């Protein structure tokens, strides 16, 4: 039985990846910030799974007071999955925060090298292949790298490119068998009400916390599909040395809001859909709108996930199913306001 180390075990993406690995017969060691929460986190990961699998899951603590607890925990491991998207995301990354995120990733990779672990999967972000401006009607594949020196390149892309390129250079210098997985906006059923990931966007819609909705496109992953992709990448040598795009299904935030208005009429959701010029103007005053303005320039291109589909046999849920499954779990966990009581029974 192979042992895989997964970073960020309390995270939304990591929880589903760990579940998938356990189901496929792996032992998993995962890092968390607070070891006192291991039982709570473990219970969430194991929801609706055979309890016998829990014996193959263990936790170790890595936090600001114990930042280097990697070497000893990697002893005897067969591979590492590093969920870098958790490190690289933020409202407005700057040089200091980007370098700090990069250093965290390199510390994990150094521990892998120290322990003679060759197989490494780095889960980054589709921001690392996002053009800096409207590139016309174009299909984007894994070979595309944004120009971080272009003043129009947004900070998220700069962060993700910087982290990923540093990882590729380290892998080359240390003969690691690296694959990077680049997901888009990752949505789907939550395992815990404390770890929503990108579903925070959906929760704001369902709670009517955001009434002014931009028509910005999102390229969406179902978290369950992303977990399956990690398992496939881990087991197929054809993935070694490749960047792998993980999302090609696009939908605007306005279209998502319209689906929820129809599907959850009992919530009485009311939205105003903004023209793009209003979104750009409003972004000067609203952090919520500001995060979507870079996407407005990118309506005319499509991501290509051909490698994952043809080389690995990977498939995706339809977006509508992902959105409904995610919303149902947010409602079930009583995170959505103004839901008739009978819905919770």
Secondary structure, 3 states (H helix, E strand, C coil): CCEEEECCCCCHHHHHHHHHHHHCCCEEEEEECCHHHHHHHHHHHCCCCCHHHHHHEEEEECECCECCCCCHHHCCCCEEEEECHHHHCCCCCCHHHHHHHHHHHHHHHHHHHHCCCCEEEEECCHHHHCCCCCCCCEEECCCCCCCCCCCCCCHHHHHHHHHHHHHHHHHHHHCCEEEEEECCEEECCCCECCECCCHHHHHHHHCCCCCEEECCEEEEEEHHHHHHHHHHHHHCHHHCCCEEECCCEEEEHHHHHHHHHHHCHHHCCCCEEECHHHHHHHCCCCHHHHHHHHHHCCCCEEECCHHHHHHHCCCCCCHHHHHHHHHHHHHHCCCCCCCCHHHHC
